[in-house]
Amino acid sequence: MSAQLTDVTARDAGDPLREFRDLFQLRDGLIYLDGNSLGAAPRAAADCVAEAVTNQWGEGLITSWLGAEWSTAPQRIGDKIASILGAKPGEIVAADSTSVNIFKALTAALSLRPDRSVILSEATNFPTDVYMMQGIETFSGGRLKAVTVDPDAVLDRLGDDVAVLLLTQVHYKSGLVRDMAKVTRRAHAKGVLVIWDLSHSAGALPVDLNSSNADFAIGCGYKFLNGGPGAPAFIFVAERHQAAAPVLSGWFGHASPFAFEEDYRPAGGITRFLCGTPQVLGLAALECGVDLMSRVDMAELRRKSLALGDLFIERMELRCGTFGFELVSPRDPALRGSQVSYTHPNAYEIVQALKERDVIGDFRAPDILRFGLTPLYLRYADIAEAIEQLREICLTRAWDKPEYRTRAAVT
């Protein structure tokens, strides 16, 4: 073991979450710092999906809609996610994609504020959030307006014309954490409903939707919930809003879908926020990841996440402080999500060089290196070794290769 790793050995040995690493499929030598884009596969996931394919689908066929409880999987898994996010049973359903659920939440919130015309968010928000806002503006024929302002000024823009505020709790580039309860109170004081994007929060830090008096929230299942690529997303609708909000009226949100009525009648409760047929195989993998996360002490997970981030920043300054990296994530741990991000003029090339050494982070345009900190399977020694690999790449200019300069379609 190198001298750079000796001081983290004791921290790994005493880590109360260390046993979780063995529950994930991670090859030897890999340092995976991209769980904020795609979580690692739980070892049990292959069996969960195989059961759904081989027995439930292969043997049970259509009888599995009832026999294997396929038809109620969105509600069942939604209730499990609710227990992680401080919501009540019947307030979250697992279904569709993040983008579709943003559309559902935006249109539902807008219907509850029919006398207002502005959908508000911050500039630099994750693009799909803003794209959905812009699409709704187009559909409205000019009645509604999608507005984005500087992140530091977004709350000052709240006014009598704003119907809904859409914010990401943990910013996807910087990792900045917004105070959900404080922001929601300020918005409600202006009569504005709030939609929270929890894509970088769910499974990464403690969330309490009900204590924060949240109106709506959405999030994906494939990041910190470890539900697999393209996993179904989820939508939270506070119980107080469910009966009044109209929905994207697909047949699984109907009160009696198998009555095949000509006209739409919404189901009661959170079920009305379903739309199309449940994605059974994706839900099988997602449930496996959610079940694993349900066993975790979220306060302990947050403690380790912040410790990993502090270690990363400390080692970067010590070992890579002269190579032009600029920290864009907050130094204050309370304001930082489960990631650390830096800017660098050669960010893309450096990320590619790290990947060649089995250190997997990611690049976000125009110049950000982003490193996800997933406490269930990431070790303190992994952080120290990743920084050493980064230092070696910079010392030798190993990033300066022609093949690293061509941007891939997926970064």
Buried (B, 14 or more C-beta within 10 A) or exposed (E): EEEBBEEBBEBBEEBEBBEBBEBBEBEEEEBBBBBBBBBBBBBBBEEBBEBBEEEBBEEBEEEBBEEBEBBEBBBBBBBBBBBBBBBBBBBBBBBBBBBBBBBBBBBBBBBBBEEBBBBBBBEBBBEBBBEBBBBBBEEBEEEBBBBBBEBEEBBEBBEEBBBBBBBBBBBBBBBBBBEBBEBBEBBBEBBBBBBBBBBBBBBBBEBBBBEBBBBBBBBBBBBBBBBBEBBBBBBBBBBEBBEEBBBBEBBBBBEEBEEEEEEBEBBEBBBBBBBEBBBBBBBBBBBBBBBBBEEBEBEEBBBBBBBBBBBBBEBBEEBBEEBEBEBBBBEEBEBBBBBBBBBBEBBBBBBBBBBBBBBBBBBBEEBBBBBBBBBBBBBBBBBBBBBBBBBEBBEEEBBEEEEBEEEEEEE
